[in-house]
Amino acid sequence: MAEHILFADAGTTFTKVSLLERKGNTWRVRERAWAPTTVDSPYSDVMIGLRRAITKLETWAGVKLLSQNHLISETGKHQGAREFMATSSAGGGLQVLVAGLTEQITAESGHRAALGAGAVVTEVLCLNQATTDFKTLERISNVPCDMILLTGGVDGGNISDVLTLAQLLALAAPKPRFGAQGKKIPLVYAGNIDARNYLESIVGDSMELICIDNIRPTMETELLHPVRHVIQEIFLKHVMSGAPGFRNLALWAQDRVQPTPVAVGTALTQFAQHDNRNILAVDVGGATTDVFSVIDGRLYRSVSANVGMSYSMGNVLEQISPDMIIRWLPWIQDDGVIRNWHLNKMIRPSTLPQTPEELVLEQCFAREAVRLSLKHHRSIVTGLKGVKISRQIGDIFTQHGTGHTLVNLMATGAIVGMGGVIANAPRLSQAVSIMLDGIQPEGITDIFIDEGLFLACGGLVSAENDGLMKPVPGIGAPTFAGTCIAPVGPDVNPGTVIAEVDYGGYTYNIVAGEISVVPQVNPPDGSLHVEISVQPNKRFDVGAGQGHPVTAKLAASRMGLILDGRGRPVALPKNPEQRVSRLRQWYKALGIYPDKVLGIGGND
């Protein structure tokens, strides 16, 4: 008899459920369904949306899962599930106020630790802001948060400054978002251990004090794991017990509920380790856009809290102009249409595109959401600031200051697209185009799309798989869409050959200003990979330096090889007619939209 696991992910906009089925040693997703999340009024109970989604799943999968609003234990082939697991980012996830002495050292380390634990950082407070005037206290008191993370000072250093910051927080005493009246907000202290003896008298009854290891015990050391561990515990203890209906969700899952970003991070880390390469992933959600990178085996995460495709849509045009959306449209359009569509989306954030034109607009917004979030991610994922650097003579041409970004697209072997606007794109090529234009990968990069929204599921299930952090066959594997080859070099005249690619016994040119697709080649010997060789122009680089060739082995993918000669950054003509003509060529080459949508005739 096949075993079943019921998995749920309660997101900001939609609650998704999947029925996992195991036959032998392999798990597969038998069926999935979704329903609008109901954590906000008038429902104020996440379980309503969950039950609606499960009811759909029962019909589609032919398996009875609920009886009088309770889960059924697995008793037969068509009844019940062995266990229930869940992740959640509804209600904004876990929200954290980070406080530290210096913005670029201890506060930044606290920011990085909170993001890695799946939290959303709603405010970063530093010592230079620690004034006790009424406006400052009122601002801190009104910051929406579920916990406070206080950092500051190396072990054995000065303690007065961090105690001053603690006094300010105790005076302001922010209230937890979902707590009952009288419930204290947790204050996690991860600073100079010598200050602990004084903190209890300062904090008193205003907050629940939790002391853990110093996040920066020395200037050259950053200790993130203890902070991430306690943040996840607080997520279960404080948020899951106080948010509308989340306590019942935790009971159903026997307290095995994780923040969605934590489960996704687990799956991505395994993914990167399995192939021994750096990866970059973007999750475009309704309220936030999360960016993950695994660099040399270490996971980093950033959250663009004001960049989303539904509830945060109102913030997007505050950061970009309508012209930045218009530049991706394959027809000439004034900004009035952009603003009207944007306003309608703000009024009805959970609506889906109803016409091809609305779909194109939404995907243009998604490109800018990805671009903005990657820019933010680069600023967050940096080396430690304030440390001493030992220079060698070989570093003379590659010197960086402390705190330089660690994100290197040329050294990134794969990018992964996630989130509803990407996963639910009618064509795989549309999802790929959003990632290509938003991230603009460099060199040779594999592109994956999480079409089934299975990465969170795979990360959580693998953690429960006999206690081993290993991938579960059939679960959590995103779709391998294709491989992009994008040479990086100076601006050259359109039509110039900037690289040659030998693939499957044929030679293909990468041409400046153009993008093309070479269909998948099946190896004649039945092997799993095809070897390619890329010879760039002497002024262009594909990973080994200007003019140096690169060889690689490609696995089977849905689209094949994408030859991107558009330059980095992608440049479009300023003339509207020329811009539209260029975009239509690119979109047609990738098979993104039917000719009729592009306005060039045809009925495909």
HELIX and SHEET records of a PDB file:
HELIX    1   1 VAL A   46  ALA A   61  1                                  16    
HELIX    2   2 ALA A   90  GLY A   92  5                                   3    
HELIX    3   3 THR A  106  GLY A  116  1                                  11    
HELIX    4   4 LEU A  127  GLN A  129  5                                   3    
HELIX    5   5 PHE A  134  SER A  141  1                                   8    
HELIX    6   6 SER A  160  ALA A  172  1                                  13    
HELIX    7   7 ILE A  193  ALA A  195  5                                   3    
HELIX    8   8 ARG A  196  VAL A  203  1                                   8    
HELIX    9   9 HIS A  225  ILE A  234  1                                  10    
HELIX   10  10 PHE A  235  VAL A  239  3                                   5    
HELIX   11  11 MET A  240  GLY A  242  1                                   3    
HELIX   12  12 PHE A  246  TRP A  252  1                                   7    
HELIX   13  13 THR A  260  ASP A  275  1                                  16    
HELIX   14  14 MET A  313  GLN A  319  1                                   7    
HELIX   15  15 PRO A  322  ILE A  326  1                                   5    
HELIX   16  16 ASP A  335  ILE A  347  1                                  13    
HELIX   17  17 PRO A  356  ILE A  380  1                                  25    
HELIX   18  18 ILE A  393  ASP A  395  5                                   3    
HELIX   19  19 LEU A  409  ALA A  411  5                                   3    
HELIX   20  20 GLY A  420  ALA A  423  1                                   4    
HELIX   21  21 LEU A  428  ILE A  439  1                                  12    
HELIX   22  22 LEU A  455  ALA A  463  1                                   9    
HELIX   23  23 PRO A  576  LEU A  590  1                                  15    
HELIX   24  24 ASP A  595  LEU A  598  1                                   4    
SHEET    1   A 5 THR A  26  PRO A  36  0                                        
SHEET    2   A 5 PHE A  14  LYS A  23 -1                                        
SHEET    3   A 5 GLU A   3  ALA A  10 -1                                        
SHEET    4   A 5 GLU A  83  SER A  88  1                                        
SHEET    5   A 5 VAL A 257  PRO A 259  1                                        
SHEET    1   B 2 LEU A  66  SER A  67  0                                        
SHEET    2   B 2 HIS A  70  LEU A  71 -1                                        
SHEET    1   C 5 ALA A 119  CYS A 126  0                                        
SHEET    2   C 5 LEU A  94  GLY A 100  1                                        
SHEET    3   C 5 MET A 147  LEU A 150  1                                        
SHEET    4   C 5 ILE A 185  TYR A 189  1                                        
SHEET    5   C 5 MET A 207  CYS A 211  1                                        
SHEET    1   D 8 ARG A 298  SER A 304  0                                        
SHEET    2   D 8 THR A 289  ILE A 295 -1                                        
SHEET    3   D 8 ASN A 278  VAL A 284 -1                                        
SHEET    4   D 8 THR A 412  MET A 418  1                                        
SHEET    5   D 8 GLY A 443  ILE A 449  1                                        
SHEET    6   D 8 THR A 479  ALA A 486 -1                                        
SHEET    7   D 8 GLY A 560  ASP A 564  1                                        
SHEET    8   D 8 ILE A 515  VAL A 518 -1                                        
SHEET    1   E 4 TYR A 506  VAL A 511  0                                        
SHEET    2   E 4 VAL A 497  TYR A 503 -1                                        
SHEET    3   E 4 HIS A 529  PRO A 536 -1                                        
SHEET    4   E 4 VAL A 550  ALA A 555 -1                                        
END                                                                             
